[in-house]
Amino acid sequence: MNTAWVVWGGLVLGSFAVLETIALLNHREGDTLSERLREWLGIYPVKHWRLAASAALLGILVWFGWHIVFQQ
């Protein structure tokens, strides 16, 4: 594995960990990634596009998993 990938991966995961920890500790509504994702997908508060957005996210995740595991 290339050292640059390890550095970038560490920066991304470290940044996420710091930001999510701060959001969890300050107890403000809407700060965590899961709360943001629910709002963007229209799940909470409920929006008319929630089924389409959730299906699109699920489709992307299934495709990406298939791509990583079975494609070369």
N, C-alpha and C positions, 0 to 999 in steps of 0.2 A: 504494500500500500504506500502510496506517495505521501510524504510528510505534509505537503500542502493540504491534502484531503483531511488529514488528522487535525490540523490547525483549524481549518474552516469548520469541520464538524464540531470541534470543541467550542469554537466561538458561537456557533448557532445554538448548540445545546446549552452552553453556559448562559448565553443571553436569555434564552427561554426560561431557564431555571430561575434566574435572578428576577426577571419581570413577573413571572407567575408567583413566585414567593412573595414579592412585594404586594401583588394584587390580593393574595390570600390573607396576608397579615393586616392590610388596611381595612378590610371588610366593607369596601364600597361596592355597591351593586354595579355590575357590568364591567368589572375590571379583568376578569379571568378570560382565558381563551375560550373555554366552553360556553361562557355567557355570551361572548361576542359571536361565536359560531351559531348559537341558537337564534340570536337576533338577525344575523346575516341570512340565515336559511329561512327566516320567517316562522320559526317554531314557537318562540316566546318573545314578545307577544305574538299571537297568532296572526299571520298574514295570509292573503289568498294564494301566494306563490309557494307556500311551504312544501307541498307535495312535490312540485316540479323541482324545487331547489334541493330537497332531500334526495330525490331520485337521481338528480345530476351528480351530487356529491358521492352517492353510493356507486354510481356508474364509473366515475373517475377512479374511486378507490379500487373497485374490482378490476378495471382495466390496468391500473398501475401495478397491482399485485400480480396479475397475469403476465404483464410485461417484464417485471423483475424476475419472476420465477421461471418462466418458460421461453422467453425470447433470448436470443444471443446477440 
